[in-house]
Amino acid sequence: MIGQFLGPLDSALNGVVGGVNEFLAFKQALPVALDFFAASGWALLASFPLAVLAAGIAFAIARRRAADFDRYRATVDLLQDELEQVKRQIAAGYAAGPALPAETGPVRPG
């Protein structure tokens, strides 16, 4: 008869002991988790200036490439204009003036 009353008491004590064990496990894991979060916070804090630096460098490189492309485009436009002048002179059948702006003397067919 006493065994009938000890069954619920045993299960209640097992529940309390299980809760205490879980609390102790959490208490032991808490410093490790806090250390991890502190380290990851410092890493995140250090990554922001690096990200800004990388974005600045990428912007400068892109700006330099755009300037280079503009210079190349200007050169191509100049050469196309000079080519059109040469085509017009050839189509006219004579060289009325210098084919290229850099030339100073008359152009002689040759």
C-alpha positions as a Python dict, from the first residue, in 0.01 Angstrom:
ca = {
    (1, 'M'): (0, 0, 0),
    (2, 'I'): (284, 238, 70),
    (3, 'G'): (423, 169, -284),
    (4, 'Q'): (107, 317, -432),
    (5, 'F'): (172, 652, -268),
    (6, 'L'): (546, 654, -347),
    (7, 'G'): (486, 629, -727),
    (8, 'P'): (352, 986, -771),
    (9, 'L'): (609, 1120, -522),
    (10, 'D'): (890, 953, -717),
    (11, 'S'): (773, 1100, -1047),
    (12, 'A'): (742, 1446, -886),
    (13, 'L'): (1095, 1422, -747),
    (14, 'N'): (1225, 1308, -1087),
    (15, 'G'): (1064, 1614, -1243),
    (16, 'V'): (1225, 1846, -987),
    (17, 'V'): (1567, 1683, -1028),
    (18, 'G'): (1534, 1705, -1409),
    (19, 'G'): (1452, 2076, -1382),
    (20, 'V'): (1749, 2138, -1154),
    (21, 'N'): (1980, 1947, -1390),
    (22, 'E'): (1857, 2153, -1687),
    (23, 'F'): (1912, 2474, -1490),
    (24, 'L'): (2266, 2368, -1396),
    (25, 'A'): (2344, 2278, -1758),
    (26, 'F'): (2215, 2620, -1869),
    (27, 'K'): (2418, 2789, -1596),
    (28, 'Q'): (2734, 2612, -1713),
    (29, 'A'): (2669, 2691, -2082),
    (30, 'L'): (2590, 3058, -2023),
    (31, 'P'): (2952, 3184, -1993),
    (32, 'V'): (3051, 3000, -2310),
    (33, 'A'): (2758, 3149, -2500),
    (34, 'L'): (2833, 3499, -2369),
    (35, 'D'): (3198, 3465, -2471),
    (36, 'F'): (3086, 3361, -2819),
    (37, 'F'): (2846, 3655, -2849),
    (38, 'A'): (3112, 3897, -2725),
    (39, 'A'): (3367, 3767, -2977),
    (40, 'S'): (3117, 3781, -3262),
    (41, 'G'): (3019, 4135, -3160),
    (42, 'W'): (3380, 4250, -3174),
    (43, 'A'): (3423, 4081, -3512),
    (44, 'L'): (3114, 4258, -3644),
    (45, 'L'): (3240, 4587, -3508),
    (46, 'A'): (3573, 4538, -3683),
    (47, 'S'): (3410, 4439, -4011),
    (48, 'F'): (3221, 4768, -4058),
    (49, 'P'): (3529, 4987, -4112),
    (50, 'L'): (3675, 4721, -4341),
    (51, 'A'): (3354, 4716, -4544),
    (52, 'V'): (3359, 5096, -4575),
    (53, 'L'): (3725, 5083, -4682),
    (54, 'A'): (3651, 4815, -4942),
    (55, 'A'): (3358, 5015, -5079),
    (56, 'G'): (3575, 5327, -5104),
    (57, 'I'): (3849, 5141, -5291),
    (58, 'A'): (3595, 4985, -5527),
    (59, 'F'): (3444, 5328, -5594),
    (60, 'A'): (3787, 5476, -5672),
    (61, 'I'): (3870, 5191, -5908),
    (62, 'A'): (3536, 5225, -6086),
    (63, 'R'): (3587, 5600, -6123),
    (64, 'R'): (3934, 5547, -6270),
    (65, 'R'): (3800, 5290, -6515),
    (66, 'A'): (3525, 5530, -6622),
    (67, 'A'): (3782, 5805, -6681),
    (68, 'D'): (3998, 5565, -6885),
    (69, 'F'): (3696, 5465, -7090),
    (70, 'D'): (3610, 5832, -7153),
    (71, 'R'): (3967, 5896, -7275),
    (72, 'Y'): (3952, 5592, -7506),
    (73, 'R'): (3614, 5702, -7634),
    (74, 'A'): (3745, 6052, -7710),
    (75, 'T'): (4039, 5901, -7898),
    (76, 'V'): (3808, 5677, -8100),
    (77, 'D'): (3580, 5972, -8183),
    (78, 'L'): (3881, 6177, -8299),
    (79, 'L'): (4006, 5891, -8515),
    (80, 'Q'): (3660, 5842, -8665),
    (81, 'D'): (3643, 6210, -8756),
    (82, 'E'): (3984, 6190, -8921),
    (83, 'L'): (3876, 5877, -9109),
    (84, 'E'): (3567, 6054, -9237),
    (85, 'Q'): (3784, 6341, -9360),
    (86, 'V'): (4010, 6099, -9545),
    (87, 'K'): (3710, 5921, -9699),
    (88, 'R'): (3567, 6252, -9823),
    (89, 'Q'): (3901, 6348, -9975),
    (90, 'I'): (3936, 6013, -10148),
    (91, 'A'): (3578, 6034, -10275),
    (92, 'A'): (3646, 6381, -10414),
    (93, 'G'): (3943, 6239, -10604),
    (94, 'Y'): (4208, 6476, -10478),
    (95, 'A'): (4365, 6589, -10158),
    (96, 'A'): (4256, 6947, -10106),
    (97, 'G'): (4419, 6986, -9769),
    (98, 'P'): (4587, 6795, -9495),
    (99, 'A'): (4413, 6470, -9419),
    (100, 'L'): (4506, 6479, -9057),
    (101, 'P'): (4499, 6784, -8833),
    (102, 'A'): (4856, 6709, -8720),
    (103, 'E'): (4995, 6748, -9072),
    (104, 'T'): (5124, 7092, -9167),
    (105, 'G'): (5228, 7049, -9528),
    (106, 'P'): (5025, 6974, -9838),
    (107, 'V'): (4933, 6616, -9908),
    (108, 'R'): (5082, 6485, -10234),
    (109, 'P'): (4929, 6183, -10402),
    (110, 'G'): (5181, 5924, -10421),
}
